[in-house]
Amino acid sequence: MTALRFVDTNVLIYAHDRDAGVKHDKAKHILTELWNQENGCLSVQVLQEFFVNVTKKIPQPLPTAVAREVIRTYLPWVKTVADGEMVIRASEIADAWQTSFWDGMIIAAAERSGAAELLTEDLQSGQHIAGLILINPFIA
């Protein structure tokens, strides 16, 4: 098994948003690759954000029952749960690297999960934070 790769919400959303064009195709490919290599991980926060966005905010929202099934599919990728110590760590990350608290929670979950990479388009690609390398999978 290769190193874990943590998937941020936007990657999961694009994989299920048919209106996302090239990003849809790329995100589907990424998730399939991670599934086949058994090295994908994410957090409950990612699943929460996914549910809200794909059922309410994308041009062609998914039915809630479909979104729930997607979440069930990715439950094995949740390697850790948030607790008070993760909230403290997220605030430390936000302070040290000047991120939002919510991005700090994503990074803290990735760190605690033992991921080597965080796949996101929300933070600077190539940056190293908390022992992770941030990668925007949608840029060349």
Secondary structure, DSSP 4 states (H G I P E B T S, - for coil): -PPPEEEPHHHHHHHH-GGGTHHHHHHHHHHHHHHHHT-EEB-HHHHHHHHHIIIIISSSPPPHHHHHHHHHHHGGGB-----HHHHHHHHHHHHHHT--HHHHHHHHHHHHHT-SEEE-SSS-TT-EETTEEEE-TT--
